[in-house]
């Protein structure tokens, strides 16, 4: 065995040894996949990945995504060996409280992790989003001979990823767009938790499926054949017109003598005896754990070559920035997540009495700030005309043109994960995805992950209530407000009129540490007369006193709280009751999360804890409102499905009109006297 072969084998077996030891010490994890993938991961990191472990934010680094996140111990081992800021002690704390090596990869938690994976298929679609971001940014900033954006996105996925529908949605759109800098390696090990894939996955031919989607496809029959792996990845990297898919036949838990090709090795520690036996097969001392030969550190470190590659890039950037100073300013803003100066002043205001759907007000807001956010991209799931989320003149993203408007097609699930991938890539300011609110269910996994990762993305969901009308209960959201509010770190904003919609977009564009959801109406909503009410910027506090008949005359006897299109009818009802002699306050609460983030003093000013009667009004599940109205308050909600009829009829029949709001409010007042 020559020296090169020896060090390669030693490095690969070291990855296997660390993976086995970490899982065994934790007595939890997925060792088999990590062991089988060690040759592929070694080849990819050592031979192809252009990264700098000392700077994980270098803009032109290659991106690597382990979509099969259950095999994360493989990635942790690689990051440690390649010189990232991850110590051997971190590996020893795999899956423990406070560890930097959690049970699945988490963005922002472990250096070198690009996205949070675990729910299968998400990483594949994230990779597509990253490749889209690379294409868009290279088209915008590169100039002949001065390429600032020129990197690849690599992903490893599993049988489970292939079974999930999101991966097929993502593969379809990647092939359609011809994303030539995307390389996906499929670990074809024939094993899932329940046993062999033939139990539920018999007869599918992945290579033909991806060929049909327009991918460049290859097959490697033996995952231990390093030359074949290197040749396949090189061919995938060199393919510029199509994304590349490499199917690799592997054997889970190789070279464990008794665990190879077993389902047990997929999701449980091998056991001390099997770990010892495997180390003996590899020629390691079975008594040593977490052992790394110093030669492996020297061989696998990417620090020197990474620093050199980044320094060369920095030289190109400096020359480019001197030549194109205006573009350089846009570049800096894009990578810091900022917009050009003046964007806040550009946001539209709307005249009192103007009747306009909040989705249409959102369209006007997007048109106003578009020029101030030149690297903001996004689109709708085949509903641009309905959601009104388009940058006019921004062009469509396609195989031949990297426009700002992405035609996602009817692929809500993949759209969510693609938007996440674009945000995680960097340089894309506030990417967005839009569809009807009812179809946020199809996106929920991606939305949850956007919150878990703290990604600054915008989810625009229109047709936000039963008022959409004739399409009926299949298209009318009911439980969705409460379900979305249950996701930690997601800000859900349902603006009450056009001017609140402008401020909702302001909040979304300013937030840096997580996603914002905008819930917008299909039906026209009368713009409130702000000379009679508080200004719309109260939305930035999440909830605010919109109108109060009792100002200066003591505490209100009744507080009506509303969101969205129901704010106007609630205000009218409040004025009617105030005319009957009651002291009434109206609170617009478009965003519970923002309101809860305010000081206790502010919340007390808006919703005093005194025994004031409180009624919340919103045409959705009532469960999230009881916190704000109290046990002796009331909620005019909708704990049933809607109906098919004109929207105004549905609202009236279900009680969301001025007359019924007033009736419910009077009844609440009467019950407290």
C-alpha positions, -999 to 999 in steps of 0.1 A, spaced: 0 0 0 15 33 -10 17 63 13 -12 81 -4 -35 51 -2 -25 45 34 -33 80 46 -66 80 27 -76 47 43 -65 59 77 -85 91 73 -116 74 63 -114 48 90 -107 76 115 -140 92 105 -157 59 110 -140 54 144 -150 89 157 -186 83 144 -189 49 162 -173 63 194 -195 94 196 -227 74 191 -216 47 215 -207 72 242 -241 89 238 -259 56 234 -280 73 208 -276 82 172 -272 68 137 -237 52 132 -243 30 102 -250 57 76 -220 78 88 -197 47 85 -210 39 50 -206 75 38 -171 81 52 -154 75 18 -178 98 -1 -176 125 26 -138 123 27 -135 125 -11 -159 155 -13 -143 175 15 -107 166 7 -108 168 -31 -136 192 -40 -149 215 -12 -136 250 -15 -141 264 21 -121 282 47 -127 266 82 -113 299 97 -141 319 81 -174 301 78 -190 333 64 -168 337 33 -193 346 6 -178 325 -22 -173 292 -3 -188 260 -16 -220 250 3 -223 215 18 -256 202 30 -262 169 48 -298 164 39 -297 130 57 -292 149 90 -295 118 111 -260 110 100 -247 143 115 -220 126 135 -203 121 101 -203 158 95 -191 167 130 -162 143 126 -153 159 92 -156 194 106 -133 185 134 -107 168 112 -107 195 86 -99 223 110 -132 239 119 -137 253 154 -150 220 168 -129 201 193 -126 165 201 -143 172 234 -173 185 215 -176 151 197 -174 134 231 -205 154 241 -225 143 211 -263 147 218 -258 159 254 -273 190 270 -255 222 257 -234 202 233 -221 218 200 -229 185 184 -267 181 187 -287 151 174 -292 167 140 -273 195 123 -283 230 135 -275 262 117 -259 287 140 -251 261 166 -221 243 151 -195 260 129 -197 249 93 -234 238 94 -252 257 66 -288 247 73 -307 228 99 -316 193 86 -334 163 100 -369 163 85 -360 144 54 -361 160 20 -357 195 34 -319 196 27 -323 186 -9 -347 216 -14 -324 239 6 -296 230 -17 -318 240 -47 -324 273 -30 -287 279 -25 -280 271 -61 -307 296 -71 -291 322 -49 -257 315 -64 -271 318 -99 -289 351 -91 -260 367 -74 -235 357 -100 -257 372 -127 -261 404 -108 -225 410 -97 -201 391 -119 -184 408 -148 -162 393 -175 -129 383 -159 -141 394 -125 -161 366 -110 -171 372 -73 -197 345 -72 -185 312 -85 -191 283 -62 -210 250 -60 -236 235 -37 -231 199 -27 -256 178 -9 -257 142 4 -291 126 7 -306 92 17 -333 68 8 -356 87 31 -349 119 14 -358 103 -19 -391 90 -5 -403 124 7 -423 143 -19 -405 175 -12 -373 162 -29 -392 154 -61 -408 189 -61 -373 204 -57 -357 181 -82 -383 190 -108 -377 228 -104 -339 224 -103 -339 205 -136 -363 230 -151 -340 259 -142 -308 240 -152 -289 246 -120 -255 235 -132 -237 242 -100 -257 218 -79 -244 183 -72 -265 159 -51 -250 126 -40 -275 98 -31 -266 72 -5 -283 42 -19 -278 18 11 -312 0 8 -319 4 45 -344 24 65 -354 21 102 -381 -5 95 -358 -27 75 -349 -30 38 -362 -4 15 -380 -32 -5 -407 -31 22 -420 2 8 -397 14 -20 -395 -15 -44 -390 -10 -82 -382 27 -83 -353 38 -105 -340 71 -91 -316 77 -119 -343 75 -145 -365 98 -124 -338 124 -122 -330 120 -158 -367 127 -166 -364 159 -145 -335 171 -166 -306 162 -144 -271 149 -153 -271 114 -138 -243 90 -128 -241 57 -109 -213 45 -87 -216 8 -79 -192 7 -49 -190 35 -23 -155 22 -13 -141 29 -48 -125 63 -42 -114 67 -78 -149 62 -91 -163 86 -65 -138 113 -74 -144 109 -111 -182 111 -106 -180 142 -85 -156 158 -109 -180 151 -138 -209 165 -118 -189 196 -109 -179 201 -145 -215 198 -159 -226 234 -163 -260 231 -180 -278 207 -156 -278 198 -119 -260 166 -112 -273 135 -94 -249 107 -83 -264 75 -71 -239 56 -49 -244 20 -38 -232 17 -2 -235 -8 26 -247 6 59 -223 1 88 -194 -11 67 -170 -25 78 -187 -37 111 -185 -75 108 -220 -82 122 -239 -50 115 -234 -45 78 -267 -40 59 -288 -43 90 -316 -19 100 -304 -19 136 -272 -1 126 -293 27 111 -306 42 144 -288 27 174 -253 24 188 -235 -7 176 -227 -19 210 -193 -21 227 -185 -55 213 -193 -46 177 -173 -13 180 -143 -32 192 -146 -58 165 -149 -31 138 -118 -13 151 -99 -46 148 -111 -50 112 -98 -15 105 -65 -22 122 -72 2 151 -65 -5 188 -99 -15 202 -90 -1 236 -87 34 223 -117 57 218 -118 90 199 -84 83 186 -69 105 158 -34 100 143 -17 133 140 -10 125 103 -48 125 97 -51 161 111 -23 172 89 -37 154 58 -73 166 62 -69 201 73 -84 226 49 -72 257 67 -42 265 46 -58 259 12 -90 276 24 -72 307 35 -53 309 2 -84 305 -18 -102 332 2 -72 356 -1 -72 352 -39 -109 359 -39 -105 390 -17 -79 403 -42 -105 399 -70 -131 416 -49 -110 446 -40 -102 452 -77 -139 448 -86 -150 471 -58 -127 499 -71 -140 494 -106 -177 492 -97 -182 513 -64 -220 515 -67 -223 477 -71 -199 473 -42 -222 492 -20 -251 470 -30 -229 440 -23 -221 451 12 -258 458 19 -269 425 5 -245 405 26 -254 424 58 -291 420 51 -297 457 46 -316 478 21 -306 510 3 -312 542 22 -346 557 18 -367 525 17 -387 534 47 -397 567 33 -408 550 1 -435 529 17 -469 540 6 -497 556 26 -533 553 18 -562 578 20 -589 574 46 -619 556 31 -600 540 3 -613 505 -3 -585 482 -10 -576 446 -2 -546 442 20 -530 419 -6 -533 448 -31 -518 472 -5 -490 447 -1 -484 448 -38 -481 486 -37 -456 483 -8 -435 458 -28 -435 481 -58 -423 510 -36 -394 493 -19 -383 471 -48 -355 493 -60 -342 496 -25 -338 458 -22 -322 448 -55 -312 413 -42 -346 404 -28 -361 375 -47 -391 352 -43 -423 342 -59 -456 324 -56 -468 288 -60 -485 295 -93 -506 323 -77 -488 355 -86 -520 371 -100 -539 362 -67 -512 369 -41 -500 400 -60 -464 393 -50 -443 403 -79 -415 428 -86 -427 445 -118 -399 447 -143 -378 423 -122 -379 395 -148 -386 358 -142 -360 334 -130 -354 307 -157 -328 285 -173 -315 315 -193 -322 345 -171 -318 350 -134 -347 373 -128 -361 383 -93 -394 366 -97 -393 328 -92 -421 309 -108 -423 280 -82 -451 263 -98 -476 243 -77 -449 232 -53 -456 249 -19 -436 224 1 -404 228 -20 -410 266 -23 -407 269 15 -374 250 17 -360 267 -14 -367 301 2 -349 289 33 -320 278 13 -317 311 -5 -318 330 29 -292 306 44 -269 312 14 -266 349 21 -266 379 -1 -303 374 -8 -322 401 12 -355 388 27 -364 361 2 -401 354 2 -426 328 -8 -464 332 -12 -496 313 -16 -530 312 -1 -531 310 37 -549 276 35 -518 261 18 -494 272 45 -502 237 58 -482 223 29 -453 245 39 -454 240 76 -423 219 79 -402 246 61 -418 274 80 -410 258 113 -374 253 102 -372 290 91 -381 299 127 -358 273 142 -329 286 121 -338 323 127 -339 330 90 -350 365 79 -375 354 53 -410 366 46 -440 343 41 -469 361 23 -502 343 27 -533 359 11 -570 349 10 -566 350 48 -601 342 60 -635 327 52 -642 359 34 -626 345 3 -660 331 -3 -672 308 -30 -642 284 -31 -656 271 2 -642 254 33 -615 236 14 -599 269 7 -610 289 38 -584 290 66 -598 285 101 -573 269 123 -543 285 106 -539 316 127 -536 296 159 -515 269 143 -489 294 129 -489 314 162 -479 282 179 -445 281 161 -419 298 183 -400 328 168 -425 332 139 -441 366 139 -476 363 124 -490 397 113 -526 402 101 -528 439 93 -562 457 97 -561 480 67 -538 492 39 -517 515 61 -511 488 87 -500 466 57 -473 491 48 -460 489 84 -463 452 84 -439 451 54 -417 476 73 -415 451 103 -408 422 79 -379 440 62 -364 452 95 -364 419 113 -330 402 113 -334 372 136 -363 353 122 -392 349 98 -423 371 94 -457 359 81 -480 384 65 -517 373 64 -535 395 38 -571 397 27 -586 389 -7 -616 412 -1 -614 450 -1 -610 466 33 -619 502 40 -588 522 50 -594 537 85 -596 574 91 -565 579 111 -575 614 121 -601 597 144 -578 568 155 -542 562 165 -516 561 136 -509 528 119 -473 527 131 -488 512 163 -485 479 144 -448 479 153 -458 472 189 -479 443 178 -510 457 195 -521 492 202 -551 513 213 -567 522 181 -597 542 195 -610 549 230 -643 566 238 -633 569 275 -601 588 271 -598 611 301 -630 597 316 -618 567 335 -609 531 325 -628 515 297 -657 492 306 -652 472 274 -622 464 253 -627 450 218 -596 434 203 -595 426 166 -571 418 137 -572 420 99 -604 429 80 -624 426 112 -608 457 127 -631 481 108 -664 464 117 -652 461 153 -645 498 154 -679 506 140 -696 483 166 -676 500 194 -688 534 183 -723 522 184 -720 508 219 -702 539 231 -731 559 218 -753 539 241 -733 552 271 -705 526 276 -668 534 279 -653 514 250 -617 509 238 -607 492 205 -573 475 203 -559 465 170 -536 435 176 -521 424 143 -492 405 158 -494 388 192 -457 379 192 -447 416 188 -472 426 215 -459 400 239 -423 413 233 -433 448 246 -427 458 282 -452 448 309 -459 485 314 -469 490 278 -491 459 277 -508 471 308 -515 504 292 -531 488 262 -549 459 281 -553 469 317 -556 440 341 -586 456 358 -619 438 355 -626 453 321 -647 431 298 -628 420 268 -640 406 235 -617 393 208 -629 392 172 -612 371 145 -627 346 120 -605 317 131 -599 292 159 -604 309 192 -577 291 212 -550 317 209 -572 345 222 -581 334 257 -547 345 270 -557 381 261 -593 382 270 -591 362 302 -614 335 316 -643 359 320 -639 375 285 -653 363 252 -640 354 218 -660 358 186 -640 332 167 -646 304 144 -642 269 158 -658 252 127 -652 251 90 -665 277 66 -690 275 38 -693 281 1 -710 314 -7 -701 350 -15 -676 362 11 -699 389 25 -726 362 30 -702 338 47 -691 366 71 -726 376 79 -739 341 84 -710 332 107 -715 364 127 -685 385 116 -705 417 109 -709 449 128 -744 440 142 -733 407 156 -701 421 171 -721 447 189 -746 421 201 -718 399 215 -702 429 231 -735 440 248 -740 405 261 -706 405 276 -712 438 293 -746 426 306 -731 395 320 -708 416 342 -734 439 357 
